[in-house]
Amino acid sequence: MRVKSLLVIVIFATLATPPARAASGCAPAEAAVTVQLSGLDPAGDLLLVDGRRLRLVGLAPRQSPEEASRFDAGLRGFLGRPLGLTVLGEPDRWGRFPARLTIPPTSPGEPTLDLAQQLLRQGAALPLHEPGSSPCETPQKASVQATVTSGPQPASLTAVDGHDLAAVKAQEGRYVMLEGRIASVGERSQRTYLNFSRRPKQAASIVLSRSLWRELKRAGWTASHLGGKRLRAYGVLAGRDGLLLEVASRSALELID
């Protein structure tokens, strides 16, 4: 009886042990291809030796020269080294591929590390919570709620009134929380615009990719339904006159009322 009890305990302990992949940083090595970084382009985005530009998911845009300098310094030790690349989507309007980079182990038995997580630990970057930002998370399109699609965002954000032209233009190129009431919706073949004014250049506009707009429509968002609704969005103010904010994912949108 004692032997049987001991055997049961051993089996239970074995089953309860967490899988070993957690120690390796949960990086999807099977999907990664080996690449090398050549540096940063003039806009501060990662540049591969083969010419592709990347945006590391989980890292917020650099919003000051100090942040850009820390990011550049944190990356220097990885230039020219073999890294594992996992592309997580199509390139954005600036030609950047959303991606993760992994650092291969230097010796057998050591874990594979996620580059973005390393930069965060070193203080070389700030976090941006978005789909796929965790190395243990399998990127997938989650269901979108019909009224609110929000997620955790960086704490140190500048809140901007999308109807205040001066305030919007002053934040051009920065990652902000933009808020305003939708005056009109412009559906185009490749993008959809949620405008805070019916008159061009009188207020900011939210830009949605075709795939994201389709996803929202499947959840019940329509051009007629959105009119007059108050919207909160997270992203970088760019475009002509700095009045466009392109939303990267459904987690960066929130309908307030």
N, C-alpha and C positions, 0 to 999 in steps of 0.2 A: 504493500500500500504506500509505503514511504517513497519507493522508487517511482511509482506512478504519479504521486503528488509532485515530486521534483520535476518530472518530465513535463507535466502540465504547466508548471511555473516557467520553465525554460521556453516552451512553445509560446506562451502568452507574452513573455518579454521580447521574444523575437518579432512577433507580429506587431507589438506596440512600438517598436523602434522606428523613428522617422526615416523616410527614404533618404539615401545618401546624396541624392541630387541637391538637397538643400545646402550641403557643404560646398558644392561647386558653384554657388551663386545662381543656380537655376538657369544658366545661360543655354539657349537652344543651339548647342554646338553643331548639331546635325544640319541645321539650316544655314550655318555661317560659311562664308567664303573668306579666304585670306586676302587681306589688302594692306596697304601702307598709307599712312598720313604724310602729306608733304607740308602741311601747315594750315594757315588760315587765309582766306581770300580777303580783299579789301573791306568787305562787309562784316568780317569777323566770323564767317562760317567755315566749318571744317572742309578741307580740300584733300581729296585722295590723289595719289600719284597718277591714277588713270584719268583724272580730270573731273570726276564726279564731286558734287558738293553735298554735304550731309548736315542734317539737323539732329542732334542727339536727343531722343525723346527723354523726358523727365528733367530737362535742364531749361531754366527760364532764360529769355534773351538778356544779353548784357546791356544794362541801361546807363552805364557811366564809363568814363575812361578807366576808372579804378577797377571796375568789374571786368572790363575787357582785358586789362593788364594781368589780373589774377588768372583769368581763364587761359590766356596765352602762356603764362608761366607754367601753369599746371599741365599743359599739353606738351611742352617741349621735350619731356623725357620719353614721350611715346612716338615722336616723329621718326619715320624710317623703320620702326619695329613692325613685325608681322602682327596683325590684329584680325580678329574674326568679325566679319560684317554680316549683320542680319537686317535687311531692308524691310520696313514695316508698312510701306504704302507707296502711292504714286508721288512724284515730285510736286511740290507746291508751286505757286505762281512765280517764285524766285528760282525755281529749278533745284531746290534742295530736297533730297530724299530723307524722309523720317527714318531713323535707323538706330540700332544699338551696335556698339563696338565692344568686343570682349578681348581680354588680355589672356593669352594662352599661358598655362603653367610653365615655369622655368625648369621644373624637375618633376618626375613621376610622383603621383600622389598628392600634388598641390592642387588647389582649386582653380577653376577658371573664374576670373574676376570681370565684373562689368565696369567699363571705363567711366560711364556717367556716374555710377555710384562712388567710384574712387575720387573723381573730381569733387563730388559733394562732400566726401569725408575730409578732403584736403582744404575745403573752403574756397576752392577755385571757381565754384558755380553755385547758383541758387536753384532750389527745386521748383519744378512745374508739374503739378499732378495732372496727368492726362492718360488716356488709354494706352497701355503698353509701356508706361513709365517704369514699372517694376520689372526687374530681370526675371522674376518668378511668375509674371503674369503672361498668359497667352493672349496676344492681341486678338480681339474679336469685336464684331459690331454688336453691342448690347442693345436691348430693346429701349426705345425712347419713349418717355412719358409724354402724353399729349399736352400737358400744361406746363410742367417744370422739368427742365433737364439741366441739373446743376451738379457740380462736384467740388471737392476741396480745391482751393486756389492758394497761391503764395500769400502769406500774411501781409507783406509790405507792398501793397498795391496802391497806385494813385487812382482815386475815383474821379471820373470825368463826366460832366453833363454833356451828352451828345448834341444838345441844342445850343451850347455856348461855343461859338466859332473860335473865339480867342483861346479859350481853355483847351479845345481840341487841338488846334494848330500848335500850341505851346508844348504838347506832349508827343509830337510827331516822332516816330521811331522808337517809342517807349512802349513797354508792356503795361497795359492799364485795364481797369474795370470801367467799361463805358456803359452809360445808362441813358435811356430816352424812350419817348413814345413813338411808335411806328406810324408814320403818316402815309406811306405807300410801299408797295412791294413790286419790284421790277424783276420779272422772270426772263432770263436770257438763255441761250442755248447751252452755255458753259457755266454760267454763274447766276445766282439770284441775289438781289440787293434789297435789304430791309432798310428803307430810308426814313430818317427822322424828320425830313421835310419834303414836301412835294416839289419844292423849287431847288434846282441843282445848286450845290455849293453853299447852301444856307444852313446845313447841319451835317452831322456825320452819317455814314451809312455802314451797315454790317454786310459783309460779303460772304456768301455761302457757296461752296463748290456744288456742282451738279449732283454728285453722289450724296453729299450731306443733305441737300434740299429734298432729294427723293426719300431719304431715310426719315426726315422730319414729316414729310407729307404722308408717309405710311403710318405715322403715329398720330395723324389727324391735323397737322399744321396746314393751313391753306392761306392763300393771299387774302381772301375776304375775311377770314377769321382773325388774322393778325392785325388788321387795321385798328388803330387806336389802343392797342395793347402796349403795356410798358415792358421793355426788354432790358435785360442786363447781359452784357457780353464781355468776354475776356480775350485779349489778343494785343497785337502790335498795331499801332496807328501808322498807316503808310498810304501809298497811292498818291494821286495828284492832290496837292495842297494838304496832304496829311489827313484827309477826311474819311479814309476808308479803313475799316478794321476787318481783316479776314479771319474768320473763325476756323480753327483747325479741327474741332471735333464737337459732337453734341454735348459733351460735358462742359463746354465753355459758354453755353447758352442757358439763360434762365428767364422764363416769363414770370413777371412779378404780379401782374393782374390782367 
